[in-house]
C-alpha cells in the first residue's frame, strides 16, 4: 500500500484518542505553538541526542539566552556548559551561535518562514526547517525524524533508507491536511509503543492497519528485515547453522585448542571515530 491509499485519517484518529491529545482536526498549534527561534535551536540540539537530554539542555540554555541577540553574544564556553549533556556540544555551541547571529543580522532577529531560507542557515537541514514551520508557525510540513522514518517503513507505505528520502515520499503522497499533526503523533507513538527495538504490537491501536503488525500476527515476514522475529537456530550452543564457525571468545578458545596459537591482540588497532553532528 502506498501513501496515497493509506487510511491516514483512521491512524490519526486512533493515535489522538490513544494519547489523549484531543481532536487533531482542530488546529494543533492553537494550543501548542512555540517560539520559532527556540524550536529552531532546540531541534539543532536534538541531533544525535535523547529527547530527555535535549529538553533539559534547551531549558537551561533558554533560561539565560532566549533570543537570537543574547545567544549570538553569549560566551561560547558558557553555551557549551549549558548544552553539554546533548553530546557534540563543542560543534553544536558554535553552530547555534552562528545561527543566532545570522537571524539577528540578516533577518532582524525574526526566524524566516520559508523552507528555502531556513535551510540556508548554518547547520539547518530539512527536518529542522520543517519543525520550525510546523511548531513555530503552524505552516503545514512533515518533519521526519528517526521515529517517523521507522514507523512509515513499518506501516508499509514507504521503503526508504533515510529520513530525507522518507520526507520526500510522504510529502508527495500524503494529503497536506494531515501534515501538521503527523509528526507529533507519530513521534509520541515511536517513543512509547512503536519503539526501535521490541515494538509493543499487541498494545498498538493501529496494528490492524500496519503492514508490520499484520505480518507478525499472521506469522509472515514484516516489510523491514530488522523487525523479523528471532527464530531459534539449530547447531551449536549459541545458535547458528550447523557447521558455522563459532564467533567471539568461543572462536578464540577454539582456535587456541586446534592450532596452539593465540588470536592477535586488540592492542594497536585503530579505533573508529564517532561521527560528527551533521545537518538535520
Secondary structure, DSSP 8 states (H G I E B T S, - for coil): --TTTS-HHHHHHHHHHHHT---TTS-GGGTT---HHHHHHHHHHTTTS-HHHHHHHHHHHHHH--SHHHHHHS-HHHHHHHHGGGS-HHHHHHHHHHHHHHHHHHHTT----SHHHHHTSTT--HHHHHHIIIIIH--------HHHHHHHHHHTS---SSHHHHHHHHHHHS-GGGHHHHHHHHHHHHHHTS-SSS--GGG-TTGGG-HHHHHHHHT---SSGGGS------SSTT---TT----HHHHHHHHHHHHS-----STT------------
